[in-house]
């Protein structure tokens, strides 16, 4: 059956995805039966065992249908260096039936909803190649933000091993919970993994890249582009120009050498 879902967002947590989803919700798009404060459609609610509280999201990763699907995908990823991965086996492998069932379970309330619809969940990025294969009709918006701003905030995906993703943290001291440089190093590794996954994966037919900075500083022009891409009329929302470049008021970001070559892809100086 062809999916009737209009769009989903492919973006790392704290990339400014909340602003995009607020835009869609305010414009009348259905984004799930119950949304978090970040406009995420909670996988814990979809799995049917928890209420989607903040504690549940951070301590019961495997209980979310989409989280479990992400863990299945990760089993096909090969680590070839401390901060390098090969996604060839995952991209080419037959998709397990259980993965499809988990995704369908999560998306069932959205599939059944009327009108333009979609969802937002940052961890969706962790299964991107398989999702585009089983849901090719969806319009995928890839949301990116300067990693120097992204790294300022912790996210569930900071520890890749939570999702069974192979990652070597042996070189990081055990005091990383308290050490700013160690925490940011982990976040940088996570950002690079998610960037590499998207870069190495075949892109779907309907694919659009949006920089958070452009969405904020050139708002009306980006709204017009998104409206045409989604074929849904969108109305501008209030935006905060102060959200761009917050890293400039912070101490130097360590591990930036890990991200600098990737920043060139999106024209971040």
MOCOR-V495827 format. One record per backbone hydrogen bond with DSSP energy under -0.5 kcal/mol. NH is the residue of the N-H (numbers start at 1). CO is the residue of the C=O. Records with the same first field share a line. If there is no record, write none. Layout:
BEGIN
NH=CO, CO
END
This chain:
BEGIN
6=117
7=117
8=139
9=119
10=141
11=9
15=12
19=16
20=16
21=17
22=18
23=19
24=20
25=21
26=22
27=23
28=25
29=24
30=116
36=40
39=36
41=120
42=34, 40
46=42
47=43
48=44, 45
49=44
50=44
57=53
58=54
59=55
60=56
63=60
64=61
65=43
68=64
69=65
70=66
71=67
72=68
73=69
74=70
75=71, 72
76=73
77=74
78=86
80=84
81=84
84=81
86=78
87=85
90=76
91=87
92=88
93=89
100=96
101=97
102=98
103=99
104=100
105=101
106=102
107=103
108=104
110=107
111=107
112=108
113=110
118=30
119=7
124=121
125=122
126=123
127=124
128=125
130=127
131=127
132=128
133=129
134=130
135=131
138=135
139=6
140=138, 206
141=8, 139
142=140, 208
143=10, 141
144=142, 210
149=146
150=146
151=147
152=149
153=150
158=155
159=156
160=158
162=159
163=160
164=161
165=160
168=82
169=167
172=169
176=173
177=174
178=175
179=175
180=178
183=179
184=180
185=181
186=182
187=183
188=184
189=185
190=186
191=187
192=188
193=189
194=190
195=191
196=192
197=193
198=194
199=195
200=196
201=197, 198
207=205
208=140
210=142
212=144
215=211
216=212
217=213
218=214
219=216
222=218
223=219
224=220
225=221
226=222
227=223
228=224
229=225
230=226
231=227
232=227
241=239
243=240
244=241
246=243
248=245
249=246
250=247
254=252
256=253
258=255
259=255, 256
260=256
261=257
262=259
263=259
264=260
265=262
266=262, 263
267=264
268=263
269=267
END
